[in-house]
Amino acid sequence: MAEAANKARPEFRNIGIAQISRYRLPWAGKVSILHRVSGAMMFILLPFVLYLFEQSVTSELSFAKFSALLSNGFVKLVILALIWGYLHHFCAGIRFLLLDVHVGVSKPASATSAKAVLVVSLLLTLAFGLKLFGLF
């Protein structure tokens, strides 16, 4: 009886910064975090998107300026990141709506739908990226 009282109890603490690289997050958790990241990215870059829209519709001169801006490689990469953010946020949002109505709530189905969200959003981003960079 005394041995059980002296035995050290395990401590459960939150994950520290040093442990993040060793922690294996499930696919559903990765999709959830990326959903938040893509939403934040779209919100933060909203002024840039509105500026691009304003440049494209004001006049012919501003559209020419817009076209010249889009020929910049860095701007294309930012737009590609926005495309990924929108597509991932959209696909993950559909997944979360289905989870809200209790479709695919089991652990294997949830992992499968999370992987499907990642694959579909990346394939769509690849297709839009190829079009953005003029490869077709």
C-alpha positions in Angstrom: 0.0 0.0 0.0 2.8 2.4 0.8 4.4 1.7 -2.6 1.3 2.9 -4.4 1.2 6.1 -2.4 4.9 6.9 -3.2 4.6 6.2 -6.9 4.9 9.3 -9.0 1.8 10.3 -10.9 2.2 11.2 -14.6 2.0 14.8 -15.5 0.0 15.9 -18.5 0.9 19.3 -19.8 0.1 21.3 -22.9 2.4 20.8 -25.8 5.4 23.2 -25.8 7.1 24.8 -28.8 9.9 22.2 -28.6 7.5 19.3 -28.8 5.5 20.6 -31.9 7.8 18.9 -34.4 7.4 15.5 -32.7 3.6 15.7 -32.3 1.7 13.8 -35.0 -1.5 15.6 -35.8 -4.2 13.6 -37.5 -5.3 14.5 -41.0 -8.5 16.1 -39.8 -6.5 18.3 -37.4 -4.1 19.4 -40.3 -7.1 20.3 -42.5 -8.7 22.2 -39.6 -5.5 24.3 -39.0 -5.1 24.9 -42.7 -8.8 26.0 -42.9 -8.0 28.6 -40.2 -4.8 29.7 -41.9 -6.5 30.0 -45.3 -9.3 32.1 -43.8 -6.9 34.4 -42.0 -4.8 34.8 -45.2 -7.8 35.7 -47.3 -8.9 38.2 -44.7 -5.4 39.8 -44.4 -5.0 40.0 -48.2 -8.5 41.4 -48.8 -7.2 45.0 -49.4 -4.8 43.6 -52.0 -7.7 41.8 -53.8 -9.8 44.9 -53.7 -7.0 47.0 -55.1 -6.6 44.5 -57.9 -10.3 44.6 -58.6 -10.4 48.4 -58.6 -7.4 48.5 -61.0 -9.1 46.1 -63.4 -12.5 47.9 -63.7 -11.8 51.6 -63.4 -10.6 52.4 -67.0 -8.7 51.1 -69.9 -5.5 52.7 -68.6 -5.9 51.2 -65.2 -6.6 47.8 -66.8 -3.3 48.1 -68.7 -1.6 48.9 -65.4 -3.3 45.9 -63.9 -2.1 43.7 -66.7 1.5 45.0 -66.2 1.2 44.3 -62.5 0.1 40.7 -63.1 3.1 40.1 -65.3 5.3 40.3 -62.1 6.3 36.9 -60.9 5.9 37.7 -57.2 2.4 39.0 -57.7 1.5 35.8 -59.5 2.8 33.8 -56.5 0.7 35.9 -54.1 -2.3 35.4 -56.3 -1.5 31.6 -56.5 -1.4 31.6 -52.6 -4.8 33.4 -52.6 -6.2 30.8 -55.1 -5.0 28.0 -52.8 -6.4 29.7 -49.8 -9.8 30.2 -51.4 -10.0 26.6 -52.8 -8.8 25.0 -49.6 -11.2 27.1 -47.5 -14.1 26.2 -49.8 -13.4 22.5 -49.9 -12.8 22.3 -46.1 -15.9 24.3 -45.5 -18.0 21.8 -47.5 -16.4 19.0 -45.4 -17.2 20.8 -42.2 -20.8 21.4 -43.3 -21.1 17.7 -44.0 -19.7 16.9 -40.5 -22.3 19.3 -39.0 -25.1 17.1 -40.5 -23.3 14.0 -39.2 -22.0 12.7 -42.5 -18.6 11.0 -42.2 -18.2 11.5 -38.5 -16.5 8.2 -37.8 -12.7 8.3 -37.5 -11.8 6.5 -40.7 -14.4 8.5 -42.8 -13.1 11.7 -41.2 -9.5 10.9 -42.1 -10.6 10.0 -45.7 -12.5 13.2 -46.2 -9.6 15.2 -44.8 -7.2 13.6 -47.2 -9.7 14.2 -50.0 -9.9 17.9 -49.1 -6.2 18.2 -49.3 -5.9 16.4 -52.6 -8.8 18.1 -54.3 -7.7 21.6 -53.2 -4.1 21.0 -54.3 -5.2 19.6 -57.7 -7.6 22.5 -58.3 -4.8 25.0 -57.2 -2.4 23.2 -59.7 -4.9 23.6 -62.5 -5.6 27.3 -61.8 -1.8 27.9 -61.3 -1.0 26.4 -64.7 -3.6 28.7 -66.2 -2.3 31.7 -64.2 1.3 31.1 -65.4 0.1 30.7 -69.0 1.0 27.0 -69.5 -2.4 26.3 -71.2 
